[in-house]
Amino acid sequence: MLPLQVLLPAVVFALTALQALASNTFLAAVYEHAVILPDPTEEPVSPSHALALMHKNMDVLEGAIKEAAQQGAQIIVTPEDGIYGWRFTRESIYPYLEDIPDPVVNWIPCTDPSRFGPAPVQERLSCMARNNSIYVVANIGDKKPCDSSDPDCPSDGRYQYNTDVVFDTQGKLVARYHKYNLFRGETQFNYPKEPEAVTFETPFGKFGIFTCFDILFYEPAVVLVSKMQVDTVLFPTAWMNVLPFLTAIEFHSAWAMGMRVNLLSANTHNTSMAMTGDGLFTPEGPAAYHCDTATEKGHLLLAELSAHPRLSPTYPPAINWSLYATSIKKFPGENNTFSGAVRRDIFTFSELRHKDGNYTVCQGDLCCHLVYEMSNKRKDEVYVLGAFNGLHGSLIKYHWQICTLLKCPSTNLSTCGQPVETAQTKFEMFSLSGTFGTSYVFPEVLYSGVQLDPREFEVLRDGRLKSKRGTLKPLITATLFGRLYEKDPPHPLRISL
């Protein structure tokens, strides 16, 4: 028999090896929640009234959390605004807010609920995590008092933040993130003075977190992935779908592929506001996604993901997004161009008049190249190649470079760029590329019925978005969506209220 001092190191080594093996993947969940909304009011309700509404939403979320845990999920993400909704003024949201401490305080609200004053929402979320042995990610509101010694202190004496919280399997608060890029209607909240790059470690990878509109900006989104090297991003969102490029599932999947990171996207569900679409997205494409415009029901998604995608043998290589496009001369195809609007953005379009062809369209220093062959050129459907290179947005502006193969809603060219959800045309092949001035490009391919299928396309290392074979589904759009963060103008609203 081997002596104990010999056996112990062997046992420890074996357990460590098993743990390392087990942590190569993890089971993740996201929940798309049909939020129970408060009655619109400009006057604050009582704290008990606010808490009653939040408990109704947390009852639903707790059911999803329990179900996810029973199926083996190790982490679940719930949506932005998932606990109290969004019908608020700065004053009327106040009863829904709690003081959320910095996680360095080492706090388990479930076992010590009154340590930082009343915190019934944090207590219940903590207990959900602790009782189900699962990481719980939720979006709530934080309040922080301030006074005249702070020159930026709002006149009502407090800061209010749109805030994500994460509780570990013991119910401990391990992350708190204040949303840095508020959407234009979020006047009830303050902008943080500085962007926060929030990360935390788990037995199944390094995680980062940000919220909704943040995904379109360098800070914190790119910082977390490129500088902090997180494995997975947690993404509570209340995303209003905007065709043709910004539906939740297509852009969030494209972002995960372009940034080569896992993205756990949990959306609110409200069809009247075009809010639907969540998923578990990976560098290779969606592991699972859901988009439902027909019902008002919530939906739970689970999928097994790589805990350390950069170490995976299937991890996609880095892409030089302009390599191919800058190496060729302009294609000799028809270049009769016209202008068309995608929302307020004026694109340069060229109609694809034949069953197959080679086209080039330029706007500024962006040239978009397309080689294509349709399965059948239908007379009742029109496709265009489009380019856009400029600032997007009305108040908060940011710089896009977009190359797109796009279906128009009708044969009237003036409709090109307007939303369309269905198509009949399939393609034998397409290859799209552009002379992008950025390394941050996100490949989108959207099929009829607002569907994804990453198996049907690939991105070559020279920057070509290319079909692998003929498309099995009719095509709505194939797009390369670039972001020139360095050309963004200063943010006009990032000041204290």
N, C-alpha and C positions, 0 to 999 in steps of 0.2 A: 504494500500500500504506500502511495506517495505521501510524504509529509504535508501537513496543512500549509506550511509556508510556500510549498511548491504549487499546491493546488489553487490557492487563492489568486495568484496572478493569472493563471490559465483561465480560471472562471471569469475574472474581470475582463480579460482580453476577449473571451468568447461573447460575453454580454455586450461589450462595446462594439464588436463586429456585427452582432445581430441588430443592435440599435442603428448602426450606420446603414446596414442593409435595409432595415425597415423604413428609414427616413429618406430613402431615395425618392419616394413618392408620398403623396398625402391625399386624403379625400377632402375636398372642399365643397362648400355649398353657398349658394346665393339665393335670396328670396325676393321676388318681385311682389311688392305689397300694395294692395288697393287701400290706400290710407283713408281712415275715417276722419273727415275734415271738421273743423270747428265751424260754428255759424259765423259769418262775416260780421265783425264789429270793430269799431275804432276805439271802444272803451275796454279797458282791461276787465276780464272776468275774475272771479275770486280764485285763489290758489286751489281750493278744493274742486271747483268746477274744471279748472285746467287739468288737474291731476286725474279727474274722472275720465276725461277724454283720452289722456295719455295711457291710462290703464286699459281702455278699450283696444287701442292699437297694440299695446304690449301683450294683451291676451292673444291676439292673432299671431304676433311675432313669436311668442313663447311656444305656441303650437308648432310653428315651423321649425324652431330651434330644437324642440324635443324630437320631432320627426327626423330631422337631419342627424342628430346625435344617435338615435336608434339605428340609423342606417350606416353609422360608422364615421360620419363627418368629423373632422378635427377642428374645423373653423367654419363659421358662417358669417356672411356679410348681409346686412339689411340696408334699406335704401336711405338716401338723403330725405329729410322731412318725414321719415317713416313713423315717427312717434306723435307728432302734433300737426303735420300738414304745413300750409304755406299762406293762409289767408290772414296776414298780420300787418299791422303798423309797428313802428318801434315801441310804442306804448303798449299795444295789446298783446305783444308776445311776451312781455316781461313775466307774467305769472307762470309761464312754461319753462323758465330758465332756472338752472341750478349753478352753483359755484363748483366748477370742476377743477380739482387741484392738479398740480404737476405730478406725473406718475412717480417721480423720485421719492415721494412721501411713503411709498410702500404700503398701499391701502387696499383693503378688501372691504368694500362697502357692505357686502352681505353679512359680515360678522361684526362690523364696527360702523353702523350706518350714520351715527350722529357726530362722527369725529370732526367733520368740517361743516357742521350745520345741517339743516334739513336737505336730504338728498334722496327722496323716495324713488326717483327714476333710476339713478345710479345704483341704488340698493337692489332694485328688482333686476336690472340687467346683470349685475354682479352675481346674483343668486341664480339667474338662468344659466350663466356660464358655469358656476360652481356645481349646481345640482345636476347638470348634464355633461360635465367634464368636456367642455368644448369652448374654444375661443369664440367670443361674441363681439361683433363689430356693429356699432349703432351710431346714428347721427342725432345729436340733441343740441341744446343751446347752453352756452356758458355765459355767466355774468361776472364781471370784475369791477369792484368799486374803484373810483379814482377821485382826486380832489384838485383844488386850484394849484397845487404844487406841480401838477402835470399840465403843461400848456396845451396839450392835445385833448384833455379830458372833456368829453361831451357835456353839454349844459345840464343834463339830468344826473350827472355824477357817476356814470357807469359806462363800461364798455360791454357790448353784447356781441358774441361771436357764434357763427355757424360752426359747429364742433363735432368732430368724430371722436369716439372713444372705443377702446379695445380692452376687453377683460379676458384674462387667461383662464385656464381650466380650473384654477382655484378661486376664481372670481376677483383676482387682483387687477387693478387698473394698471395696464402696461403701456398704453399709448393715449395721447390726447393731441388732436390736430385742429387748429383754427383755420378755416377756409381762407385762402389768400386772394383768390380771384372770384369776387362775388359777381353773380349775374345781375343784370341791370335792374331787376325788380326787387332785389334783396335789401331794401332801404332800412329794414328792421335791424340789420347787423352792421358792425364796424369792420373796417379792414384792419387786420393785424399790422403793427408797425413794421415788422420784418417778416419775410417768408420763413416758414418752418419746414425743415426737412426731417420728418418724423419716421424713425425706423425702430424695429424691435426684433429680437431674435427668438426663434422657436426651435423645438427639436426637429422641425421639418422645413427649415429655411429662414432666410432673412426677409422681413416684410417691410414695406413702406405703405404710406396711406396719404391720399388726398381726395378732394371732393369735386365731382361734376365739372364745372367750367374750368377748374384747374388743369384739366387734361390738355387744354389747348395752348398752354403757356410753358415757358422754359422753367420758371420757378412756380411750384416745386416739382413738376412732373419729370422734366428731363434731368434735373439735379438728382432726384432719387435713383433713377436708373443708371445714368452715365457716371455720376460721381460717387454716389453712395452704394452702388452695385447691389441693389436689392434683387432678390429672386422673384418676388411676387408683389404686385401692387394691389392694395385693397381700395375699392372705388365705390363708395355710396354715391348715388346720383339720382337726380330728378330730371331726366333727359327728355326734352320735347323733340320728337323726331322731325327732321327737315330733309326731305328728299331734294336733290339726288345724292348728296354726299354725306349728310350728317344724321342719318338714322342711327340709333344707338348701336344696334348689332353690327352694322357695317363699319362705322368709324372706330368703335372700341376694339373690334377684332383686328382692324387694320393697324391701330395704334400698337397693340400687343405684338403684331408681326413686325412692324417697323422698328419698334424699340427692342424687340427680341427679349420679351419678359412676359411672365404670367400676369394677367389682369383679371381680378374677380370683381365683376361689375354687377351691382344690385340696383335695380331701377324701381322707382315708384310706378304704380299702374293706375292710369287715369285716361281713358280713351278720349274723353271730351277735350283734353289738353294734349292729345297725341303722345302721351307718356306710356311707353311700353318698350320692352326689349332689354333683356339682361343676359349674362352669360359668363362662362368660365373660359377665358381666352388664353391661348398659349402662343409662343413664337411660331408654331407651325399652323396655327389657325384655331378655330373654336373647338374645345373639347365638348361643350354643350352650350346651346343658346335657346332662348325662348322669345317669341314675339307674338303678341295676341291683341289684335285690334277689334275683336268681335265680342269679348265678354268683359266683365268687370271683376274677374277673379284673380286672386294672387296665385303665385306659382313658385314651387321649390325646385331648384336644379342642383344636382350633385355630379361631380366628376373627379376622377383620379388624375392628379397633375404631378409633373416632375418637381421635386422639392428644390432642386438646383439645376434649372434648365441649361445654364451655361456649361454644365458638365455632361449633359446628355449627348449621346452619339448622333442624335437627330437635330442638334442645335444648328440653326441656319447660319451660314457664314455672313460676314459683313458685306454690305452691298455698296458699290460705287455707283450712286444713282444717276450720274451723268456720263459715265464712261462710254456707253454705246452711242448715246445720242450726240455727243460732241465729236465722235469719231467719223460720222457720216456726213455726206452732203445732203442737202434738202431733197426729199423724195420728189420725183417728177410728177406726182399725181395732180389732179385738178386743184387749184388753189383759189378758186372763187370763194372768198370769205365774206362773212356777214357778222354783224354784232347781235348778241342775244344776252338776255339777263337771266342769271341764276340768283333769284332774290334781287339784291341791289348790285351785284357784281356783274360787270359788263365783260362777257367772254368774247373771244374771237372764234367763230365756228366755221367749219367747212363741211358741206353735206357729202355723205358717202353715196355717190350716185350710181355706183356699179356693184355687182355682186362681190367683186374683190378689187383690191387696189393698194397703193402705197400713197400716203398723204403726209404733208407737213403743214402745221399751223403754228404761227409765232405771235407772241405778244410781248413787246419789250425784248429782253434778252432771254426769254423762255421760248424754246421751240419744242413742239410736241410732234413726235413721229409715230405713225401707225401703219402696220401691215395687217391686212385682214382678208378673210374670205367668209362670206355668208353661206349658210347651207342653202338658202333660197332667198332671193331678193324679192320681198313682198312690196306691192305697190301701195299698200295701206299703212306701211310703217317706215319712218324715216330715222336714220341715225346720223350723228355728226361727230366729228373730231373737234374738240374744243381746248382752248388755252386761256388761262387767267393768271396774271402776274401783278399783284397789287394788294392794297389794304382792303380788308373786309371788316364790316361792322359799322354801326351808326355812331355810337358814342365811344365805346371801347373798341379801338381798332387794332388789328393785327394782320401781319403780312402772310398771304398765301401764294403758293405757286401750284397750279393745278393743270394736269393733262388728263383729258377724259374722252373716252368713247361712250357716247350718250344717246339713248333713245329719246326722241321727241314725243310729246303727247299726241300729236296729230301730224298730218302731212303739211300743215301750215307752218312754215319755218319760223314764224314769229312766236310760236309756242315753245320752241327749243329752249330748254333750261327750266321749264316749269315741271312740277312734280308729276311722276308717272310711276305706277306700281306694277303694271302688267305689260307683257310683251309676248310676241309669237315667234320672233326671229331667233334662230340658233346660228352659231358661228362654227365653221369648220376650224378656223384658227384666228387668233389675233395676237399681235405683239405691239405693246405700247411702251414708249420711252420718252424722256424729256431731258433738256439741258438744265437740270436743276442747279441752283446755286446754294443748295443746302444738303447736308447728309441726313436730315430728318424728313423722310418721305414715307408715307403710309399707303400701302397697296390695298385698294378696295375693289371687289368684284361682287356685284349685286344682281341676283337673278329674279325672274318674274315671281310676283307674290312676296317680294321682300324676303328672299332666302339667300343663305350663304352656302358655299360648297368649296372649301379650299383645295379639295382633291382635284378640281378641274383646272387649276392654274398654278403657276410657279413664278418666282422672281429670280432671274438669273443674276449672277454676281456683277454683270456689267450694267444692271439697272433696268433690264427689260421685264415688264409684266407680261407674261406669255401664257396662253392656253396650253395645257398639256396635250389636249386632243380636241375634237369637236365638243362644244358645250352641249351637255345633255339637257340643260334647261334654257329657255329663252333668256336673253341678256337684257338687263335694264341699263347697267353702266359698268365699265371697267375704268378705274381711276387711279392715278398716282397723285396723292394729296401731300404737297410739301409745305413746310413751315420755315420761314426765314425769321427766326426769333430776333436776330440782331437788327432787323429793320422795323421792329415794332416801335411805334411812337410812345412817349411817356403816357402812363395810365392817368386819365383825367380825374378819376374819382377816389384814388387811394389816399384819402384823407379821413380824419376822424369826423364823425357826425356831430 
